[in-house]
Amino acid sequence: MTERRRPAGAHRVVFHSDMNAFYASVEQADRPELRGRPLVVGGHEELRHGIVLAKSAEAKAAGVKTGEALWEARAKCPGLVVVTPRYGLYQKYSLLARRIYYQYTDLVEPFGLDEAWLDLTGSLRLVGAGALETAAEISERMKAELGCTVSIGISWNKIFAKFGSDYRKPDAITAITPENYRDLVWSAPAGELLYVGRATRKKLHSSGIDTIGDIARASPELLQRRLGKMGGVLRAFARGEDETPVKPYDAARNEVDHTIKSYGNGLTAPHDIATPEDAKALIYLLSESVAQRLREGRVRASTIAIGVRSADDLVSYSRQTTLARATNVTGRIARTAWELLEANEPLDETRPLRGLHVRASGLEPMDAPQQLELALDPRLHMLEDLDETIDDLRRRFGNTCVQRGAELLDESLLDLDIKRDNVIHPVGYF
């Protein structure tokens, strides 16, 4: 039998560590009396955004699902404990986890708050143990020092390491090797490959491609025709040919914080949104928080997106646009989000909305050079100065001390502190 060729880069040792049920696990670790009890992290029911954001293993065993209403979760699981999110605490635990990782390698790339890649290719000799032994040691330290479990995938590339951490949960270690990846990875559904989302999965299925192995064996021409440039990328991923390095975050190099892919805020409104005035008030309220957080992160965003949820059938969709010039100016983000909403919704009683979401992505450092625009808004510097002044007032007197006129159109929103309930999205791969 002819020996199979080993994939390029097969000498590398890459871990992907995923903290299981992160928000819920952190809450149980921080409050020992909640350990072993069914628990969910949920929104504020009195403001109509009472949904399950995260669930503990005990709640999952009772059938509770992420995204469902809290009343549904309680019906499935009597005695369910519901806690509101504490994002500052989750960021603290994320940093504590990274401190453990850094004791094994300085090549640590965060992938959201709860996940990270580690490249141990050159450091295992210094650690004095093999890959499996090192993964087991990290796993035990996470339990002993943080009170959280992790699933760790080991492979020679980031994509298969991520697949390995997802393969068995919770509290598991899975090695994807050149000898077993055809059995473990190729038999899995195409949607389990990183960056194969719902729309891509449908396109692949229409071409008879349903597993990761199908992607690996498909002709480059077919994938290019169906998916464009991404087709070739996914084929390389499926074949274990990803040689992307683990890229550590270094603030001194003026990089964007790799734990954050985008900044967003969403809200299920206290009442259905049936007028342009109500919609504009909520858009501006959400955009204020997103823009302020961009400035705090010292970044600008080039892509603005909205998420819309209908009040009638609860169907959701999103729309986005890319700006010619990245921004963190509140007015520009709000105006862009408003234009996206106006272009897609009648904004009247024929189709009331239940919730809206504003998200900014495509991040770049504030100090990054920007191409000059001939038609640059002459008010830009004035708007930047205004934002800086408002930020300073809010730091001293609270997030609700200054509000824009558009936000006053809906009195039910006046007392909401949207920024406190921020949403942090994980980093993109590229």
N, C-alpha and C positions, 0 to 999 in steps of 0.2 A: 504494500500500500504506500502511495506517495505521501510523504510528510507534508502536512499543511503548512503554508508559509505563515510565520508569526507576524502579527500586525506591526506596523511601524510604531516606535515608541513603547514597545512592550516591556522595556526595562524599567519604566517609570513605576512609582508606587504613589497612587493618589487615593486619598480618603474623601468620602463625603459624609459628614456627620449631621444628622437631623434630630433635633430635640423633639421628642414625641409629645403630641398634644400640648404645644408649647405654652399658650396662655393659661390653660387650665392647670397644667403641671406646675407652673410657677406659682399660681394662686395656692395650690395645695402645699407646695414647698414652703411658701411664706407663712401659711397658716396651718400648722400641723393638725389642728382639730378637724380640718376638712379632708385629710388623707383617708382614702378608702371610701369616701362618700361620693355619690353621683353629683357632679358639679358642672355647670356651664358658665361661661363668660358671656353676658348678654347685654343688649342695649337697654335704654330707658323705656319701660313700658308706658309710663304716663305720657311720653312724647310720641308714642306710636312707632318707635323703632325698637320694639322689643323682640329681637330675633337672636338666635343662638350664633355667637361669633366663634366659639370654641367649646369643646366638650372634653370631659375627662374620660378615661377608659371605662369607668363604672357607668357613666351616662351613655356612652356608646353601646355598652352591653345591653342597656335597656331599650335600645332602638332610637335614641335621640340623634338627630341629624343636624349638621351645621347648616345654617341658613333658614331653618324652620322657625315659626313663631314660638315664643316662649310658652304660650298657653298650650300649644301642641306638645311641646317637650314635657310639660308638667303632666299632661294627660297620660303620656307614656310612662312617666317615671315619678310616681308619688314620692315626696320627700326630696325632690330635686333642689339642690342649692344653686341659687342664681347670684352671681356677683358682677358688678360693673367693671369694665376694663380699666386697668391701671397701666398705661403705656410706659410711664416712667420706670415702673418696676420691671417691665419686660425688657426694656433697653438695658437696665442694670444687669439682669441675668444674662443677657446676650454678651455683654462685656466680660462678665465673670467666666462664661464658657470659653471665650476667646483667650482669656488669660491662661486657661488650662492648655488649649491648643498650642499656644506660643511656647510652651515648655517642651514641645516636641519638634517644632519647626517654625521658622519665621515666615514661611510661605503659606499664609492663611488667607483665603479669599471668602469673605462673608457673602452669603446668598440669602438676603433677608435677615431678620433678627435671629431666627432659629436654626439656620443651616449654614454650613461652611465647607469649603474644600480645603484640604491640607495636602501639600506635596511633601512626602517624606522620603523621596528618592535618595537624597544625599544625607539625610539625618538619621536613618535607621542604624547606620554603623555607630553613630555617637550614642544613640539610645541603648544599643546593645541588645536588641530583641528583634524578632521578626515582625512582619506586618500584622498577623493575626494577634500575636501577643500584645503588641502596642495598642491595637484597637480595643482589645479586652481591658487593658489598663486604663485607657481613656474613658471607656464606658463605666468602669467601676468608680473612677474618680468623680465623674459627673454625678453619679448616684450619691456618693459619700459626701461630696463637698457642696453640691447644689441641690440635691434632693430630686433630680430630674433624670429620666432615662433618655438614651439616645439610640438611634439605629444608625449603624455605620456601614457604608459600602466601600469596598476596596477594589481598585482596578488599576489599569495602566493609563486610563484617560478619565476626564471629568464626567463625560456623559455616562459611561458605564458605572462609575462610582456612584453617581446620583441614582441610577437605576437600582444598584445594589442596596442603597439605603431605603429605597421604597419597596424593595422586594419582600422584606419581612419586617413587620412592626408588631408591637413595640419591642424595645430592648433586645436588638438582634445585630449580628454581624454577618454580612454576606460578601464573599469574594467572587468577583467576576473575572475570570482568567482567560488567557488565550485558548485554553483547553476546554472550557465549559460555556463560553458565551453563546455559541450557536444553540446550545440546548436551553440555556436559561433566558437569554435575551431574545433570540430570534423567534421563539414560540409565543412571545407576549404580544398582546394587541398593539397595533400601531400607536394608539393614543397614549401608551405608557412611555414612549420615547420623548425625552425633553423637547419642548417646543412643537410638538404635534398637538395642536388644539382642536376644538370641535370643527371649525371650518376646514382646516387642513385634512382632518380625518375623513370628512365627507368627500372631499376631492379625491383622496387616495382610494376610498371605497368604491367610488364610481369608476375607477380604473382597475378594480379587482385587487387592490392592495390593502390587506387587512391586518397583517402582522408586521413586526419589525423586520423579520426575515424577508418578507415580501419587499420591503423598502430596500433592503440590502441587495437583493437579487434583481431589482428592477433596472431597466436600462436608463442610463443618464439622460438620454433624449426624452424618454417618456416623462421622467420626473421634472425635467426642465420645462417641458411643454405644459404640464399640469400645475407646477408650483413656481416656475421661474427660477431665479437664482437659489431660492431656499431649497429647491429639490435636490440640488447637488450637495448642499450642506447636510441635509437630513440623511442622504445616502451615505455620506462619509461617517456621520454619527452612528448609523446602524451597523456599519462595517467595522467599527472600532478604530477608525482612522482619524479621530479627533486628536490633534496635538496641541490644542490651545493650552497655554501655560496657566498655572494657578497664579493669579495676580493679587498680591497683597495690597491692602489699602495703606497709603502713606500720606497723611495730611501735609507733611513737609514738602511733598512734591506737587502740592496744589491739585490733588485729585478730588473727584467727587466721592463722598463716602459710599463705599460699595455695599453697605447694608441697605441702602435706599435706592430704589429704582425710580420711584415717583412719589409725589406728594398729593394726597387727595382727601377730600371730605365729602361725605354723603349724609343725607338726612331724610327720614320719612317725616313729612311735615305734620304739625299738629292738626291740620285740616287739609282736605283735598285742595289741590292747586287748580283753580278754574279760571283765573284771570291773568292777563299779562303783568299786572301790578304785583300779584302774589308771586308769580314765577320770577320776576326780576328781583324782588326782595330776597328770595332764597338764593338765587344765583350769585348776587353780590355778597351775601353773608358767607356762602361757601368759598367764593373766590378770595375774600379777605383773608380767611384762614390759610388757604393754600399759598397765597402770595407771601404772607408773613412768614410761613414756615420755610419757603424757598430762601427768603432773605436771611433767616436765622441759620440756614444750612450753607449760606454763602454760595448759592448756585442760582442759575437761571434755567428756564425750561423752554424748549422749542416746540413741544407738542402739547396742545390743550384738548382735553376730551370731556364730554359730558356723558353721564349715565341717566337714563330716564325710566321711571317705573309707572305704568298706568294704574289708575285707581280702580278701573272697572274689572280688568282681568288679571292684574298684577304682572303683566308681561313686561319684560325689561329689554332695553337695547342701548347701544352706545354709539356715539359719533365723535370723530376727532378731526383735527386739522393741524397742519404743521406751519409754524410761523416763519417768515423770512428772517426774523431776527429774534434770538432767544430773549426771554424777558422774565422779570419777577415783579413787575409793576402791577399793582392790584387792578387799576383801571383797565389795563390792556387785557389781562386775563379774564376779568369779568365781562368786558365787551365781547371778547372772542367766544366765551361760553354762551353768552346771551344770543349772539348771532347764530351759533349752532342750534340752539333751542328754537329760535324763531323760524329757522329754515325747515324744521322737522315736526313742529307741533302747532295745532290750531290755536292753542292757548285760550280755550273757551269751555263752556259747560258741556259741549258735545264729547269732549275727551279729557276729563279731569286727570290730573297727575297725583300720584301718592308720594313719590320721592324723587329727589334729584341728587346727582353726584358730579363733582367737578374734580378733575385730575390733571396734574401737570407732569410731563415726563420729557425724555430727551434732555437729560441734565448736563450742564457744563458749569465749570467754576466761574464765579463772578469775575475773577481776574483774567479769564481767558480773553484773548483779543477777539473783537467782533468786526466783521466787514462793515465798512461805512455805507450808509444808505443815502442816496441823493435826496430822497423824499422823507428824511427822518422827521418825525413829529417834533415840531419846535417846542412843544410842551413837555417833552420827555423828561428833561432835567427837573422841571418844576414838579412833575408827578413823582419822580424819584425822591425829591426833597420832602414832598408831602408825606409819602409813605414812611420815610425815615422819622419824621416828626411824630406821626401817629404811632409807630412802633415804640418810640421812646415813652410816649404817654402811657401806652398799654403796659409796658414793662413796669412802670411806676404805680399805676392805678388800676390795673386789671384790663382784661380783654374787652370788656363791654363799656369802658369809660368813654370811648369815641365811636360813633357809628355814622355811616354815610346816609345821605338822604334817601337813597333807593331802598335801604334796609328798613326804613321807618314806614314803608307802605303797608307792612303786615305787622300789626301790633303783637301777634302771637309769637313772633320771633325775637322780640326785644330783649328778653331775659336769657336767651340761649347763649352759651359760651361754646361755640362750635369748635374753636381751636383746641379746647381741652380734650375733645373726643376725636383726636386726629386719627387718620388711617395711614399706616406706613406700608408701602408695597415692596416686595423683594426686588433685588437687582436683576436686570436682564443679563443674559449670558454674554452678549457681544459687547 
